[in-house]
């Protein structure tokens, strides 16, 4: 263990020549914790998701769980961040477990599942077998597109007339844009753009906060209902949903250069950054309208997602670049302090604490979550490479 600690700090020494102390702390914790996690999970290549109510680590039992790609993705991101080949070995081992998902059509989150794992793997290695899997998964995702609605169905419903779309689905469009780049086939981008445009039209309020769920008629495309599932109330602004929207439209601008997506991302950013319930440390409450603020749980996952998105958005914005960058920096600094950054060897080796999965269902409240760690590493890498 002493040898590992020594080599760890030697490996991050180069960062300390130009990075702020919080960056060194973040890298040290992320690499150390994930190394321990990988060693503990190697038996059967189990995929961690959270900590259960009984205090034990929560392992993903179904390969179709929407979060299954985040841990392999984190391994790829650490390979990108450190250039240490051991992370590629780990990442390939865990990514290979997901190959059967290349034809999965059961829900929309194949974008998370394959994009975070195989997508990062292809980006970093150019492995042609990964390319084929990405394209197959994009084809599978396209089967959930309804041209009458103009969206990809998120969740199946017992009544086939009800077509459910959640704001989270914006994130899965990246898989389609990847496939268009890889194949040159415009059909993928056209579906992604249709979904983004329909969501822009129907998911947002006048203040550019987003509803969580919009239900459409499958046969007419008309909106039936707008509600929440994981937020406080139908008309509240669920924080992770706002982060998904911010990230999703920033990503759409990256692939299309369409200014309307940049404008939408900036309007969502304005809602988040200017909200009266945004804490000084920028670690968001789980819902901007939760009734007991400031005595409500924070959501580290929403904050990590938003930090990563703001760092990218700051590179595209003409007038708000510094505000976006400074806010993302504050978020990262806050996440590398107690009570949000885990002590090394604790927290079942997750990097961050205090995320919220679904408070209305009393599910995963104030616990680590694998997607919080993923977007934290991504944000950290974007910050270092800014």
C-alpha positions in Angstrom: 0.0 0.0 0.0 2.9 2.4 0.8 4.4 1.8 -2.6 1.0 2.5 -4.3 0.6 5.8 -2.3 4.1 6.9 -3.3 3.6 6.1 -7.0 0.2 7.8 -6.9 1.6 11.1 -5.7 4.5 10.9 -8.1 2.0 10.4 -10.9 0.1 13.6 -10.0 3.2 15.7 -9.4 3.2 17.0 -12.9 -0.3 18.4 -12.3 0.8 20.3 -9.2 3.2 22.4 -11.2 0.3 24.4 -12.6 -2.9 23.2 -10.8 -4.6 24.6 -7.8 -4.3 22.5 -4.6 -8.0 21.4 -5.0 -7.1 19.7 -8.3 -4.3 17.7 -6.7 -6.6 16.7 -3.9 -9.3 15.7 -6.4 -6.9 13.6 -8.6 -5.4 11.9 -5.6 -8.8 10.9 -4.1 -10.3 9.9 -7.5 -7.4 7.7 -8.5 -6.8 6.2 -5.1 -10.5 5.4 -4.4 -11.1 4.0 -7.9 -8.0 1.8 -7.7 -9.4 0.4 -4.4 -12.8 0.0 -6.0 -11.4 -1.8 -9.0 -9.5 -4.2 -6.8 -12.5 -4.9 -4.7 -14.9 -5.4 -7.6 -12.5 -7.5 -9.8 -14.0 -10.7 -8.7 -16.7 -11.2 -11.3 -16.2 -7.6 -12.5 -19.1 -6.4 -10.5 -20.4 -2.9 -11.3 -21.0 -0.6 -8.3 -23.8 1.9 -8.2 -24.3 3.3 -4.7 -24.4 2.5 -1.0 -27.5 0.7 0.2 -29.7 1.6 3.2 -28.1 -1.2 5.2 -24.7 0.4 4.7 -23.4 -2.2 2.2 -22.2 -1.4 -1.3 -25.0 -1.5 -3.9 -24.0 -3.7 -6.9 -25.9 -3.5 -10.2 -27.8 -6.7 -10.6 -29.3 -6.2 -14.0 -27.1 -5.4 -17.0 -29.9 -3.2 -18.3 -29.8 -0.8 -15.3 -29.5 2.7 -16.7 -26.3 3.4 -14.7 -24.3 0.4 -15.8 -22.0 2.4 -18.2 -20.8 5.0 -15.7 -18.3 2.9 -13.8 -16.6 1.6 -16.9 -16.8 5.2 -18.2 -15.0 6.5 -15.1 -12.2 4.1 -15.7 -11.8 5.4 -19.2 -11.9 9.0 -18.0 -9.1 8.2 -15.5 -7.1 6.7 -18.4 -7.6 10.0 -20.3 -6.8 12.1 -17.2 -3.6 10.2 -16.1 -2.4 8.5 -19.3 -1.6 5.5 -17.0 -2.1 2.3 -19.0 -3.5 0.4 -16.0 -6.7 2.3 -16.3 -7.1 1.2 -19.9 -6.8 -2.4 -18.8 -9.4 -1.9 -16.1 -11.7 0.0 -18.5 -11.5 -2.7 -21.2 -12.4 -5.4 -18.7 -15.5 -3.7 -17.4 -16.6 -2.3 -20.8 -16.5 -5.8 -22.3 -19.3 -6.8 -19.9 -21.7 -4.5 -21.7 -21.4 -5.8 -25.3 -24.7 -7.5 -25.1 -26.4 -4.1 -24.8 -25.4 -3.2 -28.4 -29.0 -4.3 -29.5 -30.9 -3.3 -26.4 -34.2 -1.5 -27.1 -35.9 -1.6 -23.7 -35.4 2.0 -22.8 -33.7 5.2 -23.9 -30.6 5.0 -21.6 -28.6 2.9 -24.0 -26.9 6.3 -24.7 -25.5 6.4 -21.2 -24.8 2.7 -21.1 -22.9 2.5 -24.4 -21.8 6.1 -24.8 -20.0 6.4 -21.5 -18.3 3.0 -21.9 -17.7 2.1 -25.5 -17.9 5.8 -26.6 -15.1 6.9 -24.4 -13.1 3.7 -25.2 -13.4 4.4 -29.0 -12.5 8.1 -28.5 -9.3 7.2 -26.5 -8.2 4.1 -28.4 -9.8 4.0 -31.9 -10.7 0.4 -31.3 -12.7 -0.6 -34.4 -14.8 -3.2 -32.6 -16.0 -0.5 -30.3 -17.1 1.6 -33.3 -19.3 -1.2 -34.5 -21.0 -1.6 -31.1 -21.6 2.2 -30.9 -23.4 2.1 -34.3 -25.5 -0.9 -33.4 -26.5 0.7 -30.1 -27.5 3.9 -32.0 -29.6 1.9 -34.4 -31.3 0.3 -31.4 -32.0 3.7 -29.9 -33.5 4.9 -33.2 -36.2 2.2 -32.9 -37.7 4.2 -30.0 -38.2 7.3 -32.2 -41.7 8.3 -33.1 -41.8 10.8 -36.0 -45.3 11.9 -35.1 -44.2 12.9 -31.7 -40.8 14.0 -32.8 -39.1 12.3 -29.8 -37.4 9.1 -28.6 -39.5 7.3 -26.1 -37.9 7.3 -22.6 -39.9 4.9 -20.6 -42.4 2.3 -21.8 -46.0 2.5 -20.4 -48.8 0.0 -20.1 -50.9 2.2 -22.3 -49.2 2.4 -25.7 -51.0 5.6 -26.5 -49.0 7.3 -23.7 -45.5 8.3 -25.0 -43.3 9.3 -22.1 -40.3 11.6 -22.5 -38.0 12.8 -19.7 -35.5 15.6 -19.8 -32.8 13.1 -19.1 -33.2 11.8 -22.6 -31.3 14.8 -24.0 -28.1 13.1 -22.8 -28.7 10.1 -24.9 -28.7 12.1 -28.1 -24.9 12.1 -27.9 -24.9 8.5 -29.0 -26.8 9.4 -32.2 -24.4 12.2 -33.0 -21.5 9.9 -32.4 -23.0 7.4 -34.9 -23.5 10.1 -37.5 -19.8 11.1 -37.2 -18.7 7.5 -37.4 -20.9 6.6 -40.4 -21.6 9.8 -42.2 -25.3 8.8 -42.2 -27.4 11.9 -41.4 -30.4 9.9 -40.1 -28.8 9.7 -36.7 -28.4 13.4 -36.4 -31.8 14.1 -37.8 -33.5 12.1 -35.1 -31.4 13.7 -32.5 -32.2 17.2 -33.8 -36.0 16.4 -34.0 -35.9 15.2 -30.4 -33.9 18.3 -29.2 -36.3 20.6 -31.0 -39.5 19.0 -29.7 -38.1 19.0 -26.2 -37.2 22.6 -26.5 -40.7 23.4 -27.5 -42.6 21.4 -24.9 -40.4 20.7 -21.8 -39.6 24.3 -20.7 -41.4 26.9 -18.7 -41.2 30.6 -19.4 -38.2 30.9 -17.0 -36.4 28.1 -18.8 -36.7 25.6 -16.0 -37.6 22.2 -17.3 -40.3 19.8 -16.4 -39.1 16.3 -15.7 -41.6 14.3 -17.7 -43.8 15.2 -20.7 -46.4 12.7 -21.8 -47.5 12.8 -25.5 -50.1 11.1 -27.5 -48.4 8.4 -29.6 -50.9 8.8 -32.4 -51.2 12.6 -32.6 -48.0 13.9 -31.0 -50.0 16.3 -28.8 -48.9 17.0 -25.2 -51.2 15.2 -22.7 -49.5 16.0 -19.4 -46.4 17.6 -17.8 -45.3 16.3 -14.4 -42.4 15.1 -12.3 -41.3 11.7 -11.1 -38.1 12.4 -9.1 -38.7 16.1 -8.3 -40.6 17.8 -5.5 -43.7 18.7 -7.5 -44.9 18.9 -11.0 -44.1 22.6 -11.2 -40.9 22.5 -9.3 -37.4 22.5 -10.8 -35.7 19.2 -10.1 -32.0 20.1 -10.0 -30.6 17.1 -11.8 -33.2 17.6 -14.5 -31.9 21.2 -15.0 -28.4 19.9 -15.2 -29.4 17.3 -17.8 -30.9 20.1 -19.9 -27.9 22.3 -19.5 -25.5 19.6 -20.5 -27.8 18.2 -23.3 -28.2 21.5 -25.2 -24.5 22.4 -24.8 -23.7 19.0 -26.3 -26.2 19.6 -29.2 -24.4 22.9 -30.0 -21.1 21.1 -30.0 -22.2 18.7 -32.7 -24.5 21.0 -34.8 -23.1 24.5 -34.3 -26.8 25.6 -34.3 -27.0 28.8 -32.3 -30.5 28.0 -31.0 -29.0 25.2 -28.9 -26.3 27.5 -27.5 -29.0 30.1 -26.7 -31.1 27.4 -25.0 -28.1 26.2 -22.9 -27.4 29.8 -21.8 -31.0 30.3 -20.8 -31.0 27.2 -18.7 -27.7 28.3 -17.2 -29.2 31.6 -16.3 -32.0 29.9 -14.5 -29.6 27.8 -12.5 -27.0 30.4 -11.7 -29.4 33.2 -10.9 -31.9 31.1 -8.8 -32.4 32.5 -5.3 -32.0 29.0 -3.9 -28.6 28.4 -5.4 -26.3 28.0 -2.4 -23.1 30.1 -2.0 -20.9 27.1 -2.5 -22.9 26.2 -5.7 -23.6 22.6 -4.5 -27.3 22.5 -5.5 -30.2 21.4 -3.3 -31.9 18.3 -4.8 -34.8 20.5 -6.1 -34.7 24.3 -6.4 -38.2 24.5 -5.0 -37.9 22.0 -2.2 -40.0 23.4 0.8 -37.4 23.2 3.6 -34.5 24.9 2.0 -31.8 25.4 3.4 -32.5 22.2 5.4 -32.9 20.0 2.3 -30.4 17.5 0.9 -27.8 18.7 -1.5 -27.4 16.8 -4.8 -23.7 16.3 -5.7 -24.6 14.5 -8.9 -26.5 17.4 -10.3 -23.7 19.7 -9.3 -21.0 17.5 -11.0 -23.1 17.3 -14.2 -23.6 21.1 -14.2 -19.9 21.8 -13.5 -18.9 19.7 -16.5 -21.5 21.3 -18.7 -20.6 24.9 -17.7 -16.9 24.3 -18.5 -17.9 23.3 -22.0 -20.4 26.0 -22.4 -17.9 28.6 -21.3 -15.8 27.8 -24.4 -18.8 28.6 -26.7 -20.2 31.7 -25.0 -19.3 35.2 -26.1 -20.5 37.2 -23.1 -20.8 34.8 -20.2 -17.7 32.7 -20.5 -16.1 33.9 -17.3 -19.2 33.5 -15.3 -19.7 29.9 -16.4 -16.0 29.1 -15.8 -15.9 30.7 -12.4 -19.1 28.9 -11.3 -17.8 25.6 -12.5 -14.6 26.2 -10.6 -16.5 27.0 -7.4 -18.5 23.9 -7.8 -15.4 21.8 -8.2 -13.7 23.4 -5.3 -16.7 22.8 -3.1 -16.9 19.1 -4.2 -13.3 18.6 -3.2 -14.0 19.5 0.4 -15.9 17.9 3.3 -18.7 16.8 3.4 -18.7 16.0 -0.3 -15.3 14.4 -1.0 -14.8 11.0 0.5 -11.9 10.2 2.9 -9.5 7.9 1.2 -10.4 4.3 2.0 -13.9 5.2 3.1 -17.3 5.6 1.4 -17.0 2.1 -0.1 -14.3 3.7 -2.3 -16.7 6.0 -4.2 -15.2 9.4 -4.8 -18.1 11.7 -3.8 -20.8 11.6 -1.2 -24.3 13.2 -0.8 -26.0 12.6 -4.1 -29.8 12.1 -4.4 -31.3 9.6 -6.7 -35.0 9.9 -6.1 -36.1 11.6 -2.8 -39.8 11.2 -3.4 -39.3 7.4 -3.5 -36.9 7.5 -0.6 -34.3 6.0 -3.0 -30.6 6.8 -2.8 -30.8 9.9 -0.7 -27.5 11.5 0.5 -25.4 8.6 -0.8 -22.6 8.2 -3.4 -23.7 7.5 -6.9 -21.6 6.2 -9.8 -22.8 8.9 -12.2 -21.8 11.7 -9.8 -18.2 10.2 -9.8 -18.3 10.0 -13.6 -19.2 13.6 -14.2 -16.9 14.8 -11.5 -13.9 13.1 -13.2 -15.1 14.5 -16.6 -15.4 18.0 -15.1 -12.0 17.7 -13.5 -10.5 16.7 -16.8 -12.2 19.5 -18.6 -10.9 22.0 -16.0 -7.3 20.7 -16.3 -7.4 20.8 -20.1 -9.2 24.1 -20.3 
